[in-house]
Amino acid sequence: MPSCCCPPSAERGALPAGPRLTGHGTRPDRLVRLPGGRFRTGTDASPLPRDGEGPSRAVEVRPFAIDPLAVTNAWFADFVAATGYRTEAERFGWSLVFRPEGSVASQGAPPWWSRIDGACWRAPEGPGSGIDTRAAHPVVHVSWNDAMAFAAWVGGRLPSEAEWEYAAAAGLSGARFPWGDREPDEAAFLPCNIWQGRFPDLNTQADGYAGTAPADAFAPNGFGLHNMVGNTWEWCADRFRIRSLASTARARNAAALAGNDRLLKGGSFLCHRSYCYRYRIAARTGAGADSSTGHVGFRLVFDI
């Protein structure tokens, strides 16, 4: 598993199954309807071939509607108030928080990921933190299971990888990023919320954010969708599997290890080209369905 992401979910133990929810939430009126059609997903020129970004292939995407924004703290708070839902981070009693100065690292995670007791969606940095000034920011510390529960409540679902890439590309065939092929830099071109400086110990915050940004920050892509890359990783419906043929023992082992993980797309505010070059449309990673960190959220799609 890529070291910028979550440790294996097995380290969190087991929990009783959460409540089964049915749809009573209200879907937003801002949804963007997409026509679907023939689309090429993946890439044949991956800088991270171990992630299984290739090969590029043609897929058929059915029409669907997508939220232009990631699910926010305010909307997730409505869900919790209506259902009494407790996230897996709350039920486990801890989650992972980015702390480059270190503290107690979670076993299996790099040293800048600290296990913080009490960290959850409403206390993103742990006890004493809050979301009063971050109502419009994407909710974080939500697992794939939590995202699925929210989706069931509102009558939506998580996107497939093909749907996510189709939406992110917004008609730019073969583009590396949602805005085209121009690479973000450290000062002059800052189209998304990623790391500027030297990871993990120097973030110049040239884009204005040390952590998450509001869900509608930065210019939208051609479909009107905000933050399809950067800001927070987004859960997708698919399992995370290495898509290219496993021609070596190492690749076969990677594919086997990834078989129980769920797919994440888009990168986060912690991505930097020197370390985690995953703020690209084709980029992908995986994490256990019960994993939660301070840089993972989600957005919903709807059948039409």
Phi and psi restraints in degrees (value plus and minus 20) as a CYANA .aco file:
   2 PRO   PHI     -76.5   -36.5
   2 PRO   PSI     117.7   157.7
   3 SER   PHI     -95.9   -55.9
   3 SER   PSI     -26.4    13.6
   4 CYS   PHI    -103.7   -63.7
   4 CYS   PSI     -24.2    15.8
   5 CYS   PHI    -131.2   -91.2
   5 CYS   PSI    -170.5  -130.5
   6 CYS   PHI    -108.4   -68.4
   6 CYS   PSI     134.0   174.0
   7 PRO   PHI     -93.1   -53.1
   7 PRO   PSI     146.8   186.8
   8 PRO   PHI     -76.2   -36.2
   8 PRO   PSI     118.3   158.3
   9 SER   PHI     -85.0   -45.0
   9 SER   PSI     -40.8    -0.8
  10 ALA   PHI     -81.0   -41.0
  10 ALA   PSI     -43.0    -3.0
  11 GLU   PHI     -90.2   -50.2
  11 GLU   PSI     -32.7     7.3
  12 ARG   PHI    -112.3   -72.3
  12 ARG   PSI     -27.1    12.9
  13 GLY   PHI      60.7   100.7
  13 GLY   PSI    -177.3  -137.3
  14 ALA   PHI    -143.2  -103.2
  14 ALA   PSI     128.0   168.0
  15 LEU   PHI    -146.4  -106.4
  15 LEU   PSI     131.7   171.7
  16 PRO   PHI     -80.2   -40.2
  16 PRO   PSI     132.6   172.6
  17 ALA   PHI     -79.2   -39.2
  17 ALA   PSI     121.0   161.0
  18 GLY   PHI     -97.3   -57.3
  18 GLY   PSI     156.8   196.8
  19 PRO   PHI     -88.5   -48.5
  19 PRO   PSI     126.9   166.9
  20 ARG   PHI    -109.9   -69.9
  20 ARG   PSI     102.1   142.1
  21 LEU   PHI    -130.2   -90.2
  21 LEU   PSI     126.5   166.5
  22 THR   PHI    -136.9   -96.9
  22 THR   PSI     146.4   186.4
  23 GLY   PHI     -91.2   -51.2
  23 GLY   PSI      96.2   136.2
  24 HIS   PHI    -156.2  -116.2
  24 HIS   PSI     -25.4    14.6
  25 GLY   PHI     -97.1   -57.1
  25 GLY   PSI     145.8   185.8
  26 THR   PHI    -123.2   -83.2
  26 THR   PSI     104.9   144.9
  27 ARG   PHI     -93.8   -53.8
  27 ARG   PSI     125.0   165.0
  28 PRO   PHI     -91.1   -51.1
  28 PRO   PSI     136.9   176.9
  29 ASP   PHI    -108.1   -68.1
  29 ASP   PSI     -14.4    25.6
  30 ARG   PHI    -113.9   -73.9
  30 ARG   PSI     -14.6    25.4
  31 LEU   PHI     -77.8   -37.8
  31 LEU   PSI     124.6   164.6
  32 VAL   PHI    -126.1   -86.1
  32 VAL   PSI     102.2   142.2
  33 ARG   PHI    -106.1   -66.1
  33 ARG   PSI     107.7   147.7
  34 LEU   PHI    -134.7   -94.7
  34 LEU   PSI     118.0   158.0
  35 PRO   PHI     -98.0   -58.0
  35 PRO   PSI     -37.0     3.0
  36 GLY   PHI      52.0    92.0
  36 GLY   PSI    -186.8  -146.8
  37 GLY   PHI     109.9   149.9
  37 GLY   PSI    -188.4  -148.4
  38 ARG   PHI     -95.1   -55.1
  38 ARG   PSI     113.8   153.8
  39 PHE   PHI    -171.6  -131.6
  39 PHE   PSI     124.3   164.3
  40 ARG   PHI    -118.9   -78.9
  40 ARG   PSI     102.2   142.2
  41 THR   PHI    -128.1   -88.1
  41 THR   PSI     138.7   178.7
  42 GLY   PHI      56.9    96.9
  42 GLY   PSI    -191.8  -151.8
  43 THR   PHI    -171.1  -131.1
  43 THR   PSI     130.7   170.7
  44 ASP   PHI    -118.8   -78.8
  44 ASP   PSI     -18.1    21.9
  45 ALA   PHI    -146.9  -106.9
  45 ALA   PSI      37.5    77.5
  46 SER   PHI    -102.8   -62.8
  46 SER   PSI     111.4   151.4
  47 PRO   PHI     -96.8   -56.8
  47 PRO   PSI     -30.3     9.7
  48 LEU   PHI    -151.2  -111.2
  48 LEU   PSI      48.3    88.3
  49 PRO   PHI     -80.9   -40.9
  49 PRO   PSI     -44.2    -4.2
  50 ARG   PHI     -85.7   -45.7
  50 ARG   PSI     -37.6     2.4
  51 ASP   PHI    -102.5   -62.5
  51 ASP   PSI     -28.1    11.9
  52 GLY   PHI      55.7    95.7
  52 GLY   PSI      15.2    55.2
  53 GLU   PHI     -92.5   -52.5
  53 GLU   PSI     -40.2    -0.2
  54 GLY   PHI    -134.7   -94.7
  54 GLY   PSI     154.1   194.1
  55 PRO   PHI    -102.6   -62.6
  55 PRO   PSI     139.4   179.4
  56 SER   PHI     -84.6   -44.6
  56 SER   PSI     122.0   162.0
  57 ARG   PHI    -174.2  -134.2
  57 ARG   PSI     135.0   175.0
  58 ALA   PHI    -104.9   -64.9
  58 ALA   PSI     116.2   156.2
  59 VAL   PHI    -153.6  -113.6
  59 VAL   PSI     139.6   179.6
  60 GLU   PHI    -125.4   -85.4
  60 GLU   PSI     103.0   143.0
  61 VAL   PHI    -128.4   -88.4
  61 VAL   PSI     103.8   143.8
  62 ARG   PHI     -95.4   -55.4
  62 ARG   PSI     136.6   176.6
  63 PRO   PHI     -77.9   -37.9
  63 PRO   PSI     122.9   162.9
  64 PHE   PHI    -177.2  -137.2
  64 PHE   PSI     147.5   187.5
  65 ALA   PHI    -133.1   -93.1
  65 ALA   PSI     126.4   166.4
  66 ILE   PHI    -154.4  -114.4
  66 ILE   PSI     125.7   165.7
  67 ASP   PHI     -95.6   -55.6
  67 ASP   PSI     108.4   148.4
  68 PRO   PHI     -88.4   -48.4
  68 PRO   PSI     -30.9     9.1
  69 LEU   PHI    -142.5  -102.5
  69 LEU   PSI     129.5   169.5
  70 ALA   PHI     -86.5   -46.5
  70 ALA   PSI     135.2   175.2
  71 VAL   PHI     -81.6   -41.6
  71 VAL   PSI     107.9   147.9
  72 THR   PHI    -113.8   -73.8
  72 THR   PSI     146.9   186.9
  73 ASN   PHI     -78.3   -38.3
  73 ASN   PSI     -59.3   -19.3
  74 ALA   PHI     -83.5   -43.5
  74 ALA   PSI     -63.9   -23.9
  75 TRP   PHI     -89.9   -49.9
  75 TRP   PSI     -59.7   -19.7
  76 PHE   PHI     -85.3   -45.3
  76 PHE   PSI     -55.4   -15.4
  77 ALA   PHI     -83.3   -43.3
  77 ALA   PSI     -56.7   -16.7
  78 ASP   PHI     -81.6   -41.6
  78 ASP   PSI     -62.6   -22.6
  79 PHE   PHI     -80.2   -40.2
  79 PHE   PSI     -67.7   -27.7
  80 VAL   PHI     -84.0   -44.0
  80 VAL   PSI     -62.2   -22.2
  81 ALA   PHI     -83.5   -43.5
  81 ALA   PSI     -56.0   -16.0
  82 ALA   PHI     -99.2   -59.2
  82 ALA   PSI     -48.6    -8.6
  83 THR   PHI    -137.2   -97.2
  83 THR   PSI     -37.8     2.2
  84 GLY   PHI      53.8    93.8
  84 GLY   PSI      -4.0    36.0
  85 TYR   PHI     -83.3   -43.3
  85 TYR   PSI     119.3   159.3
  86 ARG   PHI    -136.5   -96.5
  86 ARG   PSI     105.9   145.9
  87 THR   PHI     -87.1   -47.1
  87 THR   PSI     144.0   184.0
  88 GLU   PHI     -86.2   -46.2
  88 GLU   PSI     -53.0   -13.0
  89 ALA   PHI     -80.8   -40.8
  89 ALA   PSI     -60.1   -20.1
  90 GLU   PHI     -87.3   -47.3
  90 GLU   PSI     -59.2   -19.2
  91 ARG   PHI     -93.5   -53.5
  91 ARG   PSI     -56.5   -16.5
  92 PHE   PHI     -91.8   -51.8
  92 PHE   PSI     -51.4   -11.4
  93 GLY   PHI      75.8   115.8
  93 GLY   PSI     -16.7    23.3
  94 TRP   PHI    -180.2  -140.2
  94 TRP   PSI     143.7   183.7
  95 SER   PHI    -172.1  -132.1
  95 SER   PSI     157.7   197.7
  96 LEU   PHI    -117.9   -77.9
  96 LEU   PSI     112.1   152.1
  97 VAL   PHI    -144.0  -104.0
  97 VAL   PSI     117.9   157.9
  98 PHE   PHI     -93.9   -53.9
  98 PHE   PSI      97.9   137.9
  99 ARG   PHI    -161.2  -121.2
  99 ARG   PSI      70.8   110.8
 100 PRO   PHI     -83.0   -43.0
 100 PRO   PSI     -43.3    -3.3
 101 GLU   PHI     -94.2   -54.2
 101 GLU   PSI     -31.7     8.3
 102 GLY   PHI      65.0   105.0
 102 GLY   PSI     139.7   179.7
 103 SER   PHI    -183.0  -143.0
 103 SER   PSI    -132.8   -92.8
 104 VAL   PHI    -125.8   -85.8
 104 VAL   PSI      84.6   124.6
 105 ALA   PHI     -94.1   -54.1
 105 ALA   PSI     123.7   163.7
 106 SER   PHI     -92.0   -52.0
 106 SER   PSI     119.7   159.7
 107 GLN   PHI     -77.8   -37.8
 107 GLN   PSI     111.4   151.4
 108 GLY   PHI      70.2   110.2
 108 GLY   PSI     -27.5    12.5
 109 ALA   PHI    -126.7   -86.7
 109 ALA   PSI     133.3   173.3
 110 PRO   PHI     -85.1   -45.1
 110 PRO   PSI     142.6   182.6
 111 PRO   PHI     -85.0   -45.0
 111 PRO   PSI     -38.9     1.1
 112 TRP   PHI    -102.7   -62.7
 112 TRP   PSI     -24.6    15.4
 113 TRP   PHI    -119.8   -79.8
 113 TRP   PSI      97.2   137.2
 114 SER   PHI    -130.1   -90.1
 114 SER   PSI     115.0   155.0
 115 ARG   PHI     -94.8   -54.8
 115 ARG   PSI      97.4   137.4
 116 ILE   PHI    -137.7   -97.7
 116 ILE   PSI      94.3   134.3
 117 ASP   PHI     -84.0   -44.0
 117 ASP   PSI     111.8   151.8
 118 GLY   PHI      69.0   109.0
 118 GLY   PSI     -27.1    12.9
 119 ALA   PHI     -90.1   -50.1
 119 ALA   PSI     112.1   152.1
 120 CYS   PHI    -183.2  -143.2
 120 CYS   PSI    -194.3  -154.3
 121 TRP   PHI     -80.4   -40.4
 121 TRP   PSI     -55.0   -15.0
 122 ARG   PHI    -109.5   -69.5
 122 ARG   PSI     -29.0    11.0
 123 ALA   PHI    -156.6  -116.6
 123 ALA   PSI      54.2    94.2
 124 PRO   PHI     -82.2   -42.2
 124 PRO   PSI     -49.8    -9.8
 125 GLU   PHI    -123.1   -83.1
 125 GLU   PSI     -13.1    26.9
 126 GLY   PHI      85.9   125.9
 126 GLY   PSI    -195.8  -155.8
 127 PRO   PHI     -72.2   -32.2
 127 PRO   PSI     116.5   156.5
 128 GLY   PHI      75.8   115.8
 128 GLY   PSI     -38.0     2.0
 129 SER   PHI    -113.8   -73.8
 129 SER   PSI     148.6   188.6
 130 GLY   PHI    -182.5  -142.5
 130 GLY   PSI    -196.9  -156.9
 131 ILE   PHI    -141.3  -101.3
 131 ILE   PSI      -2.3    37.7
 132 ASP   PHI     -76.6   -36.6
 132 ASP   PSI     -56.3   -16.3
 133 THR   PHI    -119.2   -79.2
 133 THR   PSI     -11.6    28.4
 134 ARG   PHI    -146.4  -106.4
 134 ARG   PSI      10.5    50.5
 135 ALA   PHI     -79.8   -39.8
 135 ALA   PSI     -53.8   -13.8
 136 ALA   PHI    -111.8   -71.8
 136 ALA   PSI     -16.7    23.3
 137 HIS   PHI    -104.4   -64.4
 137 HIS   PSI     137.2   177.2
 138 PRO   PHI     -82.7   -42.7
 138 PRO   PSI     120.4   160.4
 139 VAL   PHI     -87.0   -47.0
 139 VAL   PSI     121.0   161.0
 140 VAL   PHI    -150.0  -110.0
 140 VAL   PSI     160.0   200.0
 141 HIS   PHI      39.6    79.6
 141 HIS   PSI      15.3    55.3
 142 VAL   PHI    -134.0   -94.0
 142 VAL   PSI     113.4   153.4
 143 SER   PHI    -102.9   -62.9
 143 SER   PSI     151.7   191.7
 144 TRP   PHI     -80.2   -40.2
 144 TRP   PSI     -60.1   -20.1
 145 ASN   PHI     -83.0   -43.0
 145 ASN   PSI     -59.8   -19.8
 146 ASP   PHI     -83.6   -43.6
 146 ASP   PSI     -63.6   -23.6
 147 ALA   PHI     -82.4   -42.4
 147 ALA   PSI     -59.4   -19.4
 148 MET   PHI     -84.4   -44.4
 148 MET   PSI     -58.7   -18.7
 149 ALA   PHI     -84.8   -44.8
 149 ALA   PSI     -62.9   -22.9
 150 PHE   PHI     -82.6   -42.6
 150 PHE   PSI     -64.4   -24.4
 151 ALA   PHI     -80.1   -40.1
 151 ALA   PSI     -60.7   -20.7
 152 ALA   PHI     -83.5   -43.5
 152 ALA   PSI     -58.1   -18.1
 153 TRP   PHI     -85.3   -45.3
 153 TRP   PSI     -58.4   -18.4
 154 VAL   PHI    -113.8   -73.8
 154 VAL   PSI     -24.9    15.1
 155 GLY   PHI      62.1   102.1
 155 GLY   PSI       1.6    41.6
 156 GLY   PHI    -134.6   -94.6
 156 GLY   PSI    -179.6  -139.6
 157 ARG   PHI    -178.2  -138.2
 157 ARG   PSI     148.9   188.9
 158 LEU   PHI    -100.9   -60.9
 158 LEU   PSI     128.3   168.3
 159 PRO   PHI     -94.3   -54.3
 159 PRO   PSI     134.1   174.1
 160 SER   PHI     -94.5   -54.5
 160 SER   PSI     145.9   185.9
 161 GLU   PHI     -81.3   -41.3
 161 GLU   PSI     -61.7   -21.7
 162 ALA   PHI     -83.4   -43.4
 162 ALA   PSI     -62.5   -22.5
 163 GLU   PHI     -83.3   -43.3
 163 GLU   PSI     -62.6   -22.6
 164 TRP   PHI     -82.1   -42.1
 164 TRP   PSI     -67.6   -27.6
 165 GLU   PHI     -85.5   -45.5
 165 GLU   PSI     -60.4   -20.4
 166 TYR   PHI     -79.2   -39.2
 166 TYR   PSI     -65.3   -25.3
 167 ALA   PHI     -86.8   -46.8
 167 ALA   PSI     -60.6   -20.6
 168 ALA   PHI     -87.5   -47.5
 168 ALA   PSI     -58.0   -18.0
 169 ALA   PHI     -92.0   -52.0
 169 ALA   PSI     -49.3    -9.3
 170 ALA   PHI      31.0    71.0
 170 ALA   PSI      22.4    62.4
 171 GLY   PHI      67.4   107.4
 171 GLY   PSI     -22.4    17.6
 172 LEU   PHI    -108.3   -68.3
 172 LEU   PSI      71.2   111.2
 173 SER   PHI     -81.6   -41.6
 173 SER   PSI     103.5   143.5
 174 GLY   PHI      56.2    96.2
 174 GLY   PSI     -14.5    25.5
 175 ALA   PHI     -87.6   -47.6
 175 ALA   PSI     125.9   165.9
 176 ARG   PHI     -97.2   -57.2
 176 ARG   PSI     -55.1   -15.1
 177 PHE   PHI    -146.2  -106.2
 177 PHE   PSI     145.4   185.4
 178 PRO   PHI     -82.7   -42.7
 178 PRO   PSI     -39.1     0.9
 179 TRP   PHI    -122.0   -82.0
 179 TRP   PSI     -24.7    15.3
 180 GLY   PHI     113.3   153.3
 180 GLY   PSI    -164.7  -124.7
 181 ASP   PHI    -130.6   -90.6
 181 ASP   PSI     -22.8    17.2
 182 ARG   PHI     -88.7   -48.7
 182 ARG   PSI     108.8   148.8
 183 GLU   PHI     -98.7   -58.7
 183 GLU   PSI     111.8   151.8
 184 PRO   PHI     -78.9   -38.9
 184 PRO   PSI     128.9   168.9
 185 ASP   PHI    -139.9   -99.9
 185 ASP   PSI    -184.3  -144.3
 186 GLU   PHI    -112.8   -72.8
 186 GLU   PSI     -27.3    12.7
 187 ALA   PHI    -172.9  -132.9
 187 ALA   PSI     -64.3   -24.3
 188 ALA   PHI    -108.7   -68.7
 188 ALA   PSI     -53.6   -13.6
 189 PHE   PHI    -146.5  -106.5
 189 PHE   PSI      84.4   124.4
 190 LEU   PHI    -147.2  -107.2
 190 LEU   PSI      54.1    94.1
 191 PRO   PHI    -104.5   -64.5
 191 PRO   PSI     -23.7    16.3
 192 CYS   PHI    -175.5  -135.5
 192 CYS   PSI     148.5   188.5
 193 ASN   PHI    -112.4   -72.4
 193 ASN   PSI      72.3   112.3
 194 ILE   PHI    -149.3  -109.3
 194 ILE   PSI    -195.9  -155.9
 195 TRP   PHI    -100.2   -60.2
 195 TRP   PSI     116.6   156.6
 196 GLN   PHI    -140.4  -100.4
 196 GLN   PSI     113.0   153.0
 197 GLY   PHI     102.4   142.4
 197 GLY   PSI    -157.9  -117.9
 198 ARG   PHI    -142.2  -102.2
 198 ARG   PSI      92.1   132.1
 199 PHE   PHI     -98.6   -58.6
 199 PHE   PSI     117.5   157.5
 200 PRO   PHI    -124.5   -84.5
 200 PRO   PSI     -11.2    28.8
 201 ASP   PHI    -126.9   -86.9
 201 ASP   PSI     -24.7    15.3
 202 LEU   PHI    -160.0  -120.0
 202 LEU   PSI      92.0   132.0
 203 ASN   PHI    -137.8   -97.8
 203 ASN   PSI      90.6   130.6
 204 THR   PHI     -92.9   -52.9
 204 THR   PSI     -35.5     4.5
 205 GLN   PHI      37.1    77.1
 205 GLN   PSI      16.4    56.4
 206 ALA   PHI     -79.8   -39.8
 206 ALA   PSI     -47.1    -7.1
 207 ASP   PHI    -103.9   -63.9
 207 ASP   PSI     -21.1    18.9
 208 GLY   PHI      77.1   117.1
 208 GLY   PSI     -20.9    19.1
 209 TYR   PHI    -157.1  -117.1
 209 TYR   PSI     112.2   152.2
 210 ALA   PHI    -108.9   -68.9
 210 ALA   PSI     -49.4    -9.4
 211 GLY   PHI    -145.7  -105.7
 211 GLY   PSI    -156.8  -116.8
 212 THR   PHI     -89.8   -49.8
 212 THR   PSI     134.8   174.8
 213 ALA   PHI    -131.5   -91.5
 213 ALA   PSI     143.2   183.2
 214 PRO   PHI     -73.7   -33.7
 214 PRO   PSI     128.6   168.6
 215 ALA   PHI     -81.9   -41.9
 215 ALA   PSI     -42.1    -2.1
 216 ASP   PHI    -124.2   -84.2
 216 ASP   PSI      -5.5    34.5
 217 ALA   PHI     -91.4   -51.4
 217 ALA   PSI     136.6   176.6
 218 PHE   PHI      49.0    89.0
 218 PHE   PSI     135.8   175.8
 219 ALA   PHI     -87.5   -47.5
 219 ALA   PSI     121.7   161.7
 220 PRO   PHI     -94.4   -54.4
 220 PRO   PSI     145.3   185.3
 221 ASN   PHI    -100.3   -60.3
 221 ASN   PSI    -191.6  -151.6
 222 GLY   PHI     -85.2   -45.2
 222 GLY   PSI     -38.4     1.6
 223 PHE   PHI    -112.4   -72.4
 223 PHE   PSI     -20.6    19.4
 224 GLY   PHI      64.9   104.9
 224 GLY   PSI       0.8    40.8
 225 LEU   PHI    -121.1   -81.1
 225 LEU   PSI     112.2   152.2
 226 HIS   PHI    -115.0   -75.0
 226 HIS   PSI     123.4   163.4
 227 ASN   PHI      34.4    74.4
 227 ASN   PSI      24.5    64.5
 228 MET   PHI     -89.1   -49.1
 228 MET   PSI     -42.5    -2.5
 229 VAL   PHI    -148.6  -108.6
 229 VAL   PSI     133.2   173.2
 230 GLY   PHI      56.1    96.1
 230 GLY   PSI    -199.8  -159.8
 231 ASN   PHI      49.7    89.7
 231 ASN   PSI     -99.7   -59.7
 232 THR   PHI    -157.4  -117.4
 232 THR   PSI     126.7   166.7
 233 TRP   PHI     -79.6   -39.6
 233 TRP   PSI     132.0   172.0
 234 GLU   PHI    -146.0  -106.0
 234 GLU   PSI     106.9   146.9
 235 TRP   PHI     -84.2   -44.2
 235 TRP   PSI     121.1   161.1
 236 CYS   PHI    -138.7   -98.7
 236 CYS   PSI     149.2   189.2
 237 ALA   PHI     -93.3   -53.3
 237 ALA   PSI     -48.1    -8.1
 238 ASP   PHI     -91.8   -51.8
 238 ASP   PSI     137.6   177.6
 239 ARG   PHI     -94.2   -54.2
 239 ARG   PSI     132.5   172.5
 240 PHE   PHI    -109.1   -69.1
 240 PHE   PSI      91.3   131.3
 241 ARG   PHI    -151.3  -111.3
 241 ARG   PSI     127.0   167.0
 242 ILE   PHI     -92.8   -52.8
 242 ILE   PSI     101.4   141.4
 243 ARG   PHI    -105.5   -65.5
 243 ARG   PSI     -48.8    -8.8
 244 SER   PHI     -95.3   -55.3
 244 SER   PSI     141.7   181.7
 245 LEU   PHI     -84.8   -44.8
 245 LEU   PSI     116.5   156.5
 246 ALA   PHI    -102.9   -62.9
 246 ALA   PSI      69.2   109.2
 247 SER   PHI    -109.1   -69.1
 247 SER   PSI     -28.7    11.3
 248 THR   PHI    -149.6  -109.6
 248 THR   PSI     141.9   181.9
 249 ALA   PHI     -80.4   -40.4
 249 ALA   PSI     -57.3   -17.3
 250 ARG   PHI     -82.9   -42.9
 250 ARG   PSI     -64.2   -24.2
 251 ALA   PHI     -85.2   -45.2
 251 ALA   PSI     -59.8   -19.8
 252 ARG   PHI     -83.4   -43.4
 252 ARG   PSI     -60.6   -20.6
 253 ASN   PHI     -85.5   -45.5
 253 ASN   PSI     -61.4   -21.4
 254 ALA   PHI     -81.9   -41.9
 254 ALA   PSI     -62.0   -22.0
 255 ALA   PHI     -84.3   -44.3
 255 ALA   PSI     -60.9   -20.9
 256 ALA   PHI     -86.1   -46.1
 256 ALA   PSI     -62.6   -22.6
 257 LEU   PHI     -85.5   -45.5
 257 LEU   PSI     -52.8   -12.8
 258 ALA   PHI    -101.1   -61.1
 258 ALA   PSI     -27.7    12.3
 259 GLY   PHI     -82.2   -42.2
 259 GLY   PSI     -46.9    -6.9
 260 ASN   PHI    -118.7   -78.7
 260 ASN   PSI     -18.2    21.8
 261 ASP   PHI    -109.2   -69.2
 261 ASP   PSI     139.3   179.3
 262 ARG   PHI    -123.7   -83.7
 262 ARG   PSI     134.2   174.2
 263 LEU   PHI    -102.8   -62.8
 263 LEU   PSI     121.3   161.3
 264 LEU   PHI    -146.4  -106.4
 264 LEU   PSI     122.6   162.6
 265 LYS   PHI    -152.1  -112.1
 265 LYS   PSI     131.3   171.3
 266 GLY   PHI      84.4   124.4
 266 GLY   PSI     -36.5     3.5
 267 GLY   PHI      51.5    91.5
 267 GLY   PSI    -193.7  -153.7
 268 SER   PHI    -171.0  -131.0
 268 SER   PSI    -196.0  -156.0
 269 PHE   PHI     -85.4   -45.4
 269 PHE   PSI     -29.3    10.7
 270 LEU   PHI    -115.4   -75.4
 270 LEU   PSI     -22.0    18.0
 271 CYS   PHI     -98.2   -58.2
 271 CYS   PSI     120.8   160.8
 272 HIS   PHI    -165.8  -125.8
 272 HIS   PSI     124.7   164.7
 273 ARG   PHI     -78.7   -38.7
 273 ARG   PSI     -50.7   -10.7
 274 SER   PHI     -94.1   -54.1
 274 SER   PSI     -36.8     3.2
 275 TYR   PHI    -151.0  -111.0
 275 TYR   PSI     -70.1   -30.1
 276 CYS   PHI    -153.0  -113.0
 276 CYS   PSI      61.1   101.1
 277 TYR   PHI    -103.4   -63.4
 277 TYR   PSI      43.8    83.8
 278 ARG   PHI    -141.7  -101.7
 278 ARG   PSI       0.7    40.7
 279 TYR   PHI    -114.5   -74.5
 279 TYR   PSI      19.9    59.9
 280 ARG   PHI    -135.2   -95.2
 280 ARG   PSI     138.1   178.1
 281 ILE   PHI     -80.7   -40.7
 281 ILE   PSI     -62.9   -22.9
 282 ALA   PHI     -98.9   -58.9
 282 ALA   PSI     -33.9     6.1
 283 ALA   PHI     -85.6   -45.6
 283 ALA   PSI     133.9   173.9
 284 ARG   PHI    -181.0  -141.0
 284 ARG   PSI     135.6   175.6
 285 THR   PHI    -173.1  -133.1
 285 THR   PSI    -199.2  -159.2
 286 GLY   PHI    -161.3  -121.3
 286 GLY   PSI     138.6   178.6
 287 ALA   PHI    -174.7  -134.7
 287 ALA   PSI     137.5   177.5
 288 GLY   PHI     -81.2   -41.2
 288 GLY   PSI     129.9   169.9
 289 ALA   PHI     -81.9   -41.9
 289 ALA   PSI     -41.2    -1.2
 290 ASP   PHI    -122.7   -82.7
 290 ASP   PSI     -12.8    27.2
 291 SER   PHI     -92.1   -52.1
 291 SER   PSI     127.3   167.3
 292 SER   PHI    -168.1  -128.1
 292 SER   PSI     119.5   159.5
 293 THR   PHI    -164.4  -124.4
 293 THR   PSI     153.7   193.7
 294 GLY   PHI    -100.7   -60.7
 294 GLY   PSI     -11.6    28.4
 295 HIS   PHI    -152.2  -112.2
 295 HIS   PSI       2.6    42.6
 296 VAL   PHI    -143.1  -103.1
 296 VAL   PSI     107.9   147.9
 297 GLY   PHI    -156.3  -116.3
 297 GLY   PSI    -169.6  -129.6
 298 PHE   PHI    -188.1  -148.1
 298 PHE   PSI     143.0   183.0
 299 ARG   PHI    -154.5  -114.5
 299 ARG   PSI     142.8   182.8
 300 LEU   PHI    -130.2   -90.2
 300 LEU   PSI     132.7   172.7
 301 VAL   PHI    -141.9  -101.9
 301 VAL   PSI     145.4   185.4
 302 PHE   PHI    -158.8  -118.8
 302 PHE   PSI     120.8   160.8
 303 ASP   PHI     -92.7   -52.7
 303 ASP   PSI     124.7   164.7
